[in-house]
Amino acid sequence: MHEPRHILRAQQFSRAQMEGFFADADQLRADLENPHKREEFSDYLIDRVLFNIFYEPSTRTRMSFSAAAEYLGMRVVSTENAAEFSSHTKGETLEDTIRVFNEYQPAAIVLRHFDTGSARRAADVSDVPIINAGDGKGEHPTQALLDVYTIQRELGQIDGLNIVIGGDLAHGRTARSLAQILARFKQVHIIFVAPKQLRIDGEVTDYLTDHGVTYAETEDLAAALAEADVVYWTRIQKERFTDPKLFDKVRNRYVLNAETIAPLKADAIIMHPLPRTVEIATDLDDDPRAAYFRQTGNGLFMRMALLDWVCRP
Ligand code: NCD
């Protein structure tokens, strides 16, 4: 038996592996539309069981992992509110819970948890692959993979692009994971836009510097948008604020709408991991540059490709 193929951090994948996932996701997209091909989906997944364990709310990640597994012939056992409905409330540690789940022989465990580093802790006690579906303010690697897959599909390349990442960079794990995964590509330039209280942390910028990625930090939205090939916008994460006054101060600071995106190039794209609140006005949804719903759709195929990789014997 090989070591379990955990997915814990965006940075764990090489560029070649990511390009393999892009090709697999494209193929799975085509296969899903072809009823004859669907029968050929990998035998080793048929009737294997995927565990979805979510201690924090989720819409896209949980549903797309469930759907991805079902399309591949797997079965899904799921808890959508483990923080309330599992033995967590009785004081059971995450480690014990994961050891118990190992006894039930799932093919993989998809874990979303409010503690940063929880996916690593789970992997340390698990012989079954752990897929990090978001660990607190830490990482969200499967989101980062679907994000780079989206850029590749929309713009045909990732190398050489100017990528604006903005919003709540202090609490947003998708922004952290995306910034770090972009280091695998050539001559990407990142422009971070955030209120000064919500800047990206030094661990991420040090990683970029160590990997030769150039970046800038600014509070000037218009100037950043004028440079952008990709705008990756994120929600102000109300639930992670300890000071409600600070949240009130920053919540409407950066709103993308028809007026504020005026400097954006005609061939740029606007992405968002979703859910959005006020930070992208719905009047942008019909703009062809708004890629966020296509992006979420790409998540299904990327997660199918990832389950295939994780569960392969
Ligand atoms: C994000 C998350 O949970 O980190 N959602 C997602 O998985 N697409 C973003 C967020 O909560 O703002």
Residues whose N, C-alpha, C, O or C-beta is under 5 A from the ligand:
A	BS01	NCD	R60 T61 G134 H140 T174 R235 P273 L274 P275
